[in-house]
Amino acid sequence: TLFPYRRSSDLLIAMMHWGTEFTYDINNQQKELSKYLSDLGVDIIIDDTPEAVILSSFDPVRREVARIALEKLIVDGRIHPARIEEMVEKAQNEVEQTMREEGEAAVLEVGVHGIRPELVRLLGKMKYRTSYGQNALKHSIEVAQLSGLLAAELGLDVRLAKRAGLLHDIGKYISMRSHSLYTYKLIMSTDILGFSDNDKKIVALASYYHANQLFENKAGSPEMEKELTPLVAKIAALVRLADAMDRSYQQKIKFCKVSIKDGTMLIEAKSKVDLTLEEWTFAGKATFFEEVYGLKAILERVSE
């Protein structure tokens, strides 16, 4: 059975026998399974690949529900409309539970508290969202940790930096193209326990401006009070650098040391693998950081 391996794997591909061997006729089981996948909004692709079925959907959560339900149906062997509905419902409940658990685990790992269940659930959904082929939730956790580290070195509020880092990409589940705007709207539409309205707005604005130019009069850009601008700029600059340090979404940096001396902030990053992409992206983001802090930021790889 595949179920014991699902909890310890980011991606599990099930290879199964489909249909009746040595025939091209569509049987009743295939018809029922195809109908249920269509109802879920998932395409089923059957080609010349032996013993393989491909599930395709733009919605990664629907795709995961379809995968789990299909696994259960194949193991069970009883494929008829009532059984299909039952397995789909079980799969939906299982995915919902996983999303809540993953979101809660992320919040616990980063060490932030008071985030409302709706945002925690959306964080958990990021487990099924990928960017550059990599897990978006793991990237958000990494950015939160790095943002907190930089904030501590620069004497900023670590709580604000970590929350902005953790939530900076949460809007990607709604729109990849305008994710920063939706991130802002999602944060502003919920409460963060222990945070004032100003604190919440700083987190939302910093998350928005990690991917947008400050003071850019773009249509739909959120409004920002003048008194919030300095702190928003400082948090946004940190999140930009932290985001750049995990640009590959592969969590290559295992440990880093930050030192500030003679107008330069040097980040020595320990990694066994090449950091060319991270260093190149970091250099581009460092310009805004220097404008805000008056410090030149340098990322330097140190072998483990």
Salt bridges, closest charged atoms under 4 A:
ASP10 OD2 - LYS138 NZ 2.76
ASP39 OD2 - LYS35 NZ 3.02
GLU64 OE2 - ARG67 NH2 2.55
GLU71 OE2 - ARG67 NH1 2.61
ASP76 OD1 - ARG78 NH2 2.93
ASP76 OD1 - ARG83 NH2 2.84
GLU86 OE1 - ARG83 NH1 2.85
GLU86 OE2 - LYS90 NZ 3.43
GLU94 OE2 - ARG6 NH1 2.61
GLU94 OE1 - LYS72 NZ 3.31
GLU96 OE2 - ARG100 NH1 3.84
GLU96 OE2 - ARG121 NE 2.46
GLU101 OE1 - ARG7 NH2 3.16
GLU102 OE2 - LYS127 NZ 3.87
ASP157 OD2 - ARG159 NH2 3.45
ASP169 OD2 - HIS139 NE2 3.81
ASP169 OD2 - HIS168 NE2 3.15
ASP169 OD2 - LYS172 NZ 3.42
ASP169 OD1 - HIS179 NE2 3.23
ASP169 OD1 - HIS210 NE2 3.82
ASP191 OD1 - LYS200 NZ 3.94
GLU225 OE2 - LYS201 NZ 3.27
ASP243 OD1 - HIS139 NE2 2.75
ASP243 OD1 - HIS168 NE2 3.59
ASP243 OD2 - ARG247 NH1 3.63
ASP246 OD2 - HIS139 ND1 2.76
GLU278 OE1 - LYS252 NZ 3.55
